[in-house]
Amino acid sequence: ERETLRVELEPSDVLFIPALWFHNMKAKDFGVAVNVFWKELENKFYDPKDYYGNKDLAPGSKSLAMLDNVVKQLKLLPPVYADFYARRVVQKIQDKCYLKD
């Protein structure tokens, strides 16, 4: 489970939201929101055209594109086989990429 945090900002308040945190906002009245992104990792992780660091990291973006191809290949299999191999793919990603608790 994830904890929900709710805050109410007053005029001139600033709220810092860390990278990769899902967030949503609801304005009670007219206001102006300004998003500021900055690059916190080495330049090799960013798309060279991403001046502000607000796009997906380059290796992550490439991984997602490769995963689209994996899904496309799995869809060529009969459903029971696609399910079998999809579960193997998921398990491999969990084993190799998830942080250990």
CORZI-V349822 format. One record per pair of residues at least 24 apart in sequence whose C-alpha atoms are under 10 Angstrom apart, sorted by sequence separation. I is the first residue (numbers start at 1). GAP is how many residues later the second one is. D is the distance in Angstrom with one decimal. If there is no record, write none. Layout:
i gap d
I GAP D
I GAP D
This chain:
i gap d
19 35 9.4
20 36 9.8
